[in-house]
Structure formats: structure tokens, C-alpha cells
Amino acid sequence: MRTIKASDIVDAVANMCIKGNTELPDDVRNSLEKAMAAEDSPSAKEVLRQLLENADLSLKTKLPLCQDCGLGVFFVEMGDQVFVEGNLTEAINEGTRKGYADGYLRKSACDPLTRANTGDGTPAVIHVDIVPGDKLKITYMAKGGGAENMSRVTMLAPAQGWKGIKEFVVKRVAEAGPNPCPPTVIGIGIGGTFDHAAKIAKRALTRKLDDTHPDSKVAELEKELYEAINKLGIGPMGLGGKTTVLGVKIAMEPCHLASLPLAVNVQCHSQRHEEVIL
Amino acid sequence: MAEYKLNTPLSDADIAQLKAGDVVFLSGTIYTARDAAHKKLVDLLDQGKELPFDLKGTAIYYVGPSPAPPGRPIGSAGPTTSYRMDSYAPRLYSLGLKATIGKGKRDAATRKAMEDHTCVYFGATGGAGALLSNSITAAKVIAFDELGPEAVRELTVKDFPLLVINDSHGGELYAVPDLKAAGIE
């Protein structure tokens, strides 16, 4: 067994929160630059130009890219040969507290009914999977509320198949329109159960925008949806244009004979995520 | 599409000239409020009490800024999604509020209130909070401090860059999604 101290997790998580909110990942920046070159509409170009200027400014001033620094969502892959000295969940929450305080990030966690802010950005949403090995991999996403609100889970009938999936996803993006800060990234979970579809849809958003799905059939489906959605013409901030989505990422897993679970997790253009391996 | 420089307080004439798609650089004093603050504002109105700021001729910016780091008046400060304030906006427009600033679609009742009371809805670029904070020169909490990021703040803005999304004549800027082009009937 390999021992990892909780305090090392706290520091790593705090750093990820700050970096994630102030440094736009290269794949997202490249994608915005390509989109700006491809757009003909002046308003679409101007929005994309502002987003790139915003990213430069954020990097320079350490002001967060967006005032909505998100709820912290963490995907943890814990090697079965790892022993955490202390409490893993508490270490991630403590790192979140520290990162959101030290980085002057907005604390956006609140009671669902009283709406009272918890004051420190916690509790974070933490998903843990046990994997073979002696490493601890933690992926952080700053998940903003505006795009999250446009997300949906539905249970399709198996007969609806791919056609039903495509229709639901495209209509969801159409209905969301300008609300989730397009150009967005769409994470899609197909299969599993009601809860699992949503989890894998969210995890799909941690992929790089310029990657290709290892299964060529799924890669084709991603391309089909990407092209269909971009024909909607919603464009950057909903002002019209060719770029409604920067990427479509699908995760697919087996499901019950009776079901076809589908989750559509919408992410804004500020696709902020970081990962660390301890 | 025209470009205007406007100052608060905003007059009916200021608003009536604006058309969806126009660019406006706004200067002066505006106020921040999101969901929780709107609920409290409307509760005050229901109780016949005075609001913490004068609605007449002003603009409400739907924003919950990030904390101000040392040496800056405010943190990152871009717009939040506006539809969540649609249940409150028509009433505030009817009481003299001239403009709201946010991102995303408004409902039919809110759009109608803009026509009825000569008001406007401005869009600011969502996710450009660091950039937009450069146009805010001062910020102070004036009400509901307990709401933290959702407290009502008085902002002084200088040439705050805005786009007219809904004008006072029923015009709207947002693109209508083309489902047919996307292959969905």
C-alpha cells in the first residue's frame, strides 16, 4: 500500500480550484480561436474576441474567468493500493474551502430551500471510483449554474433509439438558446441508470475538446450531433452564427432491457477543469 | 445598428430610440440584484416599505460578483441568466425601472412590460466577468449584506458595454434556432 497524506490532497485541490478558475485550458482557447476565424457574423466574432480577451485578462490579473466560479465537482480515481491518511472527502472539501477563499472565488453553494449560502463553497460534489494501481487522480470541474440549469435527464423508450436521442439532444440545445452561454460543450450520457447516465454525462465533459472518442462508432455519433447542433444557428451568446457548440462528448454504457436512459449535461464556453495525479 | 453613450438616470427618450442590436456604453450608477435580492425587494413592496434604492430611471444588473481582491473595486462581474428574474421584472418596470442587464431569453410578460413602460433589456457578454469588471469603477453593498454575493450593490460604471436584446418596441435580437436545418422536424 502507498500512503498519501490528506494535507497533500488539501493543497492539490486548493491549487486546482484557483488555477481552474483563472486559466482557460489550451484546448478551449484553441477552439474559441478557431471559431472566431470561422465566423462571418461581426457580432459572433466580437463575442469570441471578448472571451479571448477575458481569458488573457484573467490569466494576468488572477480575477476568475467568470464570477460564477461554480460548484466544485470532483471525479476521483483512487488506486486500490492507495491508503489516504485522514479523510478523503474532508480533504477535498477543505481544499475547496482554501482554494475558494485564497483565490477570491465566489462561493456559490446554498441551502436548496432557505437559499442561505454555506459561506465557503462547500460541500463539493465528489464521485469516487476505485481503480487498480497506487495513484490517486483527482479531476476538478467548476460547474456554473447557468449551464447546469439547462441540463436534463430523460428515460427514453428503447424503440426511440438513436433517432430519439438525437432529437432530444438537439431540441434541448435549441430550447436552451442563449441561456447557457454558448458556444457550449455538451456532455451526453447514454445508458446505465437514471443516476448513472447523469454522472457519465458530466464526466464526459472532463475530456479534451480536441480528443477523439476511442470507439470510432461513438466518434461518428459525436460528429453527427456536433454538426446538427451547429446548424441550429444559435451562435455565440445566442446572437446567431456557426458556433453553437465547441464540442459534443458522449459516454455510453449498457443499460436495463427496458430502458434507454439519456442525460444531457450542458457546459458553458468557460469549460474549466483541472486534474492532478498524486 | 447604432451606437450610443448613455448616462443614468435613463429617460423615456433615451430608451425609446434604442433598437434591438444597438450597442450602448452605459455610465453612471446602477444596482445589482439576483434571485434572492429580488424576492426581498418584492417583499418590501408588498409590505408598503421603501426600497433600498430609487427605481426611477435606473438599471438593475443581474450579477453576483466574485469577491474583490486587494486593489480592485470588485471581482469578476459578468451577467447571470435573466429568466429567473422574469417573475419580478414586470412589476419593477412598472414602478420606474428603465433597464435590466443580464443574459438569455425573457418571457412574454417581461417583454410586454418593456413595451408598456418604455423599458429595455440589455445583454452583457456572459462568461466575460473579468473583462466587464474593468468598466466598474466603484462598488458598495447597500442592502441585504447577509446574501453575500447576492447582496444589493450600488455600482458606478463607466462605458459599460451592452447590447440591446429587447427594445421597447417589441424587437428582439436573439437568433431563432433552425431545427429544420439541424435535421429535426
Interface residues (C-beta under 8 A of the other chain):
Chain A: S43 V47 Q50 L51 E53 N54 L57 S58 T61 K62 L63 P64 L65 C66 Q67 D68 C69 Y104 L105 R106 K107 S108 R115 N117 G119 G145 G146 N149 K166 E167 V170 K171 V173 A174 E175 G177 P178 N179 P180 C181 A228 I229 K231 L232 G233 I234 G235 M237 G238 L239 G240 G241 C268 H269 S270
Chain B: G21 D35 A36 V63 G64 P65 S66 P67 A68 P69 R72 G75 S76 A77 G78 T80 T81 Y83 K103 G104 K105 G123 T125 G126 G127 A128 G129 A130 L131 S133 N134 L147 G148 P149 E150 L163 L173 Y174 A175 P177 D178 L179 A181 A182 G183 I184
